[in-house]
Amino acid sequence: MFNSDIVKNRILIIGANGMLGQRTVDFYKNKNQVELLTLSIEDLPVFKGADYISCDITDRDKIKKTVYDFCPDFIFNAAAYTNVDKSETDRETAWKTNVKAVEYLAEASRVIDAHMIHISSDYIFDGKAGPYNEKAVPNPLGYYGRTKLASENALKISGAIYTVLRTNVLYGIADSRPDFVRWVVQSLREGKEIRIVTDQINNPTFIDDLVQAVSKVIEFRKTGIYHVGGKEYLSRYEFTIMIADFFKLDKSLIKPIITKQLNQPARRPLRSGLVTLKAETQLGYKPCSIKEALAKMKRELNL
């Protein structure tokens, strides 16, 4: 009788040096039933214990050769051009990274029947009627959101097996770069005033929860679109107050403002966020609370 337990999943993680990529590598690198290859544009990885290739995903020939050489069962694309404001002016780079690279990966995925898992964003919505479910009609406000929506559409017409995980306001643990939580903690500990918007409302996503969702997609081989976010739906200001409370920091340093006062080049969806019911019911997705996530960060990072 065929024993499925001996079959290993070959997983290629794109954008492995990013925060999400790092935590996904950490999750998979010591699993016996996984053959892992990691990839980012940098010469060297920021982690240890996993095979690594340096590759520019916007180079069609190189990325396709890399995929064909490894022949993965799953390709997890955690790479993206995520600078929302710079996307307005550096449009060529944003499009190449967020759309053309996805097209190349999808082409290669289709040829070898690999299952591609791709990260998208709540920025494909206009933020007028959030939180959004998977059937909500996209209407991006800025160029970054347009590229993320275009990447989804590229997958839909590619003929590849794919899953899109839309998410919002990522925070969590990574070795190489500080996230929003650590920025808040560091700023307040140094006695710096920080200005935080009261009119951007989301359900912030703990990176480890998003990794859990990726693992469930791979485990159950689910396809289609899923929304992945945190338990609590709150403003960025309320989120910051929760961080200050948890770490017993001076909340008087947190100054409430509205988004318009920041004079940012790109418009932001204000009342956004994502309904995660589909992921909870079909993937068994179970996000932790913000307090649980902060406790984990405190333990692992000695915050």
N, C-alpha and C positions, 0 to 999 in steps of 0.2 A: 504494500500500500504506500502511496506517495506521502512523504512526510514533509509538510510545508515548513516545519520548524527549522530545517537545515538550509532553507533558501535565504540568501542575504540580499537586502535591499542596497543597491548602489545609489548613493545620494551625492549630488553635486550642489554645493552651496556657493552661490554667486554673491559677491559683496560681503565676504566672510570677515573682513576687518571692521565693518560697521558694528554698531551696538547690537542690532538684532542678529547680524551674522555671527558675531562672537558668541552670543548666548545659545544660538542654535548649534554651533560647533561644540560648545561645552556639553550640550545635551546629548549629542550623538557620538562624540569621538571615542567613548569607551564602551559603546554598545556592541556586543558580539555579533549581532545579526545585521550589522551595517558595514558596508565598505564606503568610506567617506573620502571625497576630494573637495578641497576648499579653494576658492579663487577670489582674488581682488586685484585691483589695478596696481597696488603698491608692490615694491620689489620683495618685501618680506612680510610674513604674517605677524600680527600682534599677539598671537597665542602660540601654544606649543601642543604637540601631541596629535597633529593631523597633517596629512599630505596637503601641500599647498602649491598652487600655480599662480604666477603673476600674469595677468592678461587684461587687455583693454576690451571690454565687452562691445565697444562701438566699432571694433575691427571685425568685420563680418567673417572673413576667412579664418582668422585666428580663433575666434570663439567657437565657430562651427567645428573646426578641427579638434579643439579641446573636447567638445561634447562627443564627437564621434570616437575619439581615442579612448575616452573613459567609458562611454556607452552606459550612462546612468539609467536607473529605473525612474528616478525622480530628480528634477532640477528645481531647486528652491532659489528664486530670484529675490534677494534682499538688497540688491543694489539699486540706487536711484540718485538722481540729482534733486536734492530736497530743499535747496535754498529758495524759498518761496519768492523773496524779493528780487534776488539776482536773476531768477527765471524770466522776469519781465524784460530784462535787457540782454542777457546771455541766452537768447532763445535757441540758438543753434545747438549749443552744448546740452541744454535741457532736453531738446527734442531727440538728439542722438542717443542720449543716455536712457531716457525714459520711454522712448517709443521705438526708435530704430533697433536698439539692442534687444528689445523684447521681440521684435519681428525676427531677428536673426536666431534667437534662442528658440522661438516657436518653430521656425523652419527646421532647425536641427532636431527638435523634439519630435516633430511629426515623422521625420524619416526613420527614427529609431524607436518610435512608439514610447517615448519617455513621457512621464506625467509632469507637467510644468506647474509649479505653485508660485504665484506672483502676488506681491504686496501692492495694494492700491490705497486710496486715501479718501477721507470724508471731504476733501477739498474738491471732489467732483460735483459736490452739491453747493447750492447758493447760500445755505445757512438761514433760510427764512422760516423753515418749518420742521426743524429737527426735534428729536432724533429721528434718523431715517432708517427704514428697513430696506431689504434688498430690491424691492420692487419700485422704490422711489425714482422719480425721473431726474437724471443728472442735469445740472446747469452750472458749470464751473464759472467762478468769477474772475479768475486770473489764469496766467499762462501755465503755471505749475499744475493747476487742476485740469487744464485742457490736455496737458501731456499725459497725466495719469488716466484720464478717460480714454484718450487715444490708445494708450497701452492696453487697456481692457478690450477695446474694439479690435485691436490688432490680434489679440489672442482669439477672440470669438470667431474671426473669419479665417484663422490660420489652418484649421483642420487638425490642430494638435489637441491632445488631452490636456485639460487645464483646470486649475482652481484659482480663483481670485479671492484673496483675503483683504477686505477693506478695513482700515483701522484709523485711529486718531490719537493724537497727543501721547506719543510714546515716552515712557520714563522707565528707568531701571538700571541694572548693573552692567557695566562694561569697563574693561581695564584701561582703554586708551583715551576715553573722552568723557567729560562730565555731562550729565543729563540735566533736565530742568530742576529735579529735586536737589541734586548736589550743588547746583548754582545757587538756589535759594538758601540752602543751609550754609554754604560758604559765605555768601554775601551778608547774611544776617549775623553770623558769628564774627565777622569782621566789622560789624557796626555800620554797614552800608545801607542806605535807603534804596529800596527797589520799587519800581512802578509796575503795577500789575493790573491788567484789564479786568473789568467787572462784566463786560458785555460779550465775551466769548465763552460760550457754554458747550461743554463736551462731556464725554465719559472717558477720562484718561486711561490709557492702556498700559498695564505693567508688561514689560517686554517678555518676562517669563511666561505670562499667560498667552501671549501671542505665539511663543515657541510651542506651548502646549497645543494650541490650535493647529499649528503646522504638523505636529506629530500625529494628531488625530486624523488629519487629512491623509497623511501617508498610511497610517494604520488601517483606515477604513476605505481608502482609495476613493474619496468623495470628490466629485467634480462640481463646477458651477461657481456661484458667488456666495460668499459668506461675510457677514459683518462681525468683527471682533473688537470688543472694547471692554472697558471696566464696568464694575457694578454701579458706581455712583455717577449721577448726572449733575454736574455743578459748574460754576464759573471758574475761570482760571484764578481769579482772586480768592474764591472759597477754597480751591485746591491749595493755594499758597498758605492760607491761614491754617489749614489742616496740617501742612508740613511743619509750620512754625510751632503749632501746639504739640505735635508729636515729639519734636526735638527740643521743646521748652526754650524757644527763642523769642526775641522781642518782636511782637506783632506790630508795634507802633512804627517800625521801620518799613512796613508794607503800605505803600501809598496807592489807594484805588484810583484808577483812571479809566477812560473809555478808549476804544481802539483808535478813534479819529485823532486823538492827541499824540499818537505815536508817529503820525505822518509817514506811514510805510508805503513804499512804491506799489505793493500788491494789495488788493482788497482781500479781506478774510471773510469766510463764512462765519457768522456770529452765532446764531442758534443752530448748532450742528449736533454732532454726536451720532452714535449708531445703535440701533436696536439689535441685540445679540440673540434673540430667541431662536432663530433658525440654527445658529451654531450650537446653542445649548442643547437643542432637541436632536439634531442630526449628528453632531460631532461629540456630544458629551462635554462640551466646553464649559468649564467652571472657573470663572474669574475670581481672584481673591479680592478682598476689600482693600481700599487704599491704606488703611492702618496695618493690615497684614503685609502688604507690599513694602511699606516703609520699615516695618520690623525686620523683614528679610534683608533689606538694603542696609539697615543699621548693623545687623550681624555680620554680613559678608564684607562690608566696606569699612567697618569700625567707625561709622559716622558719629 
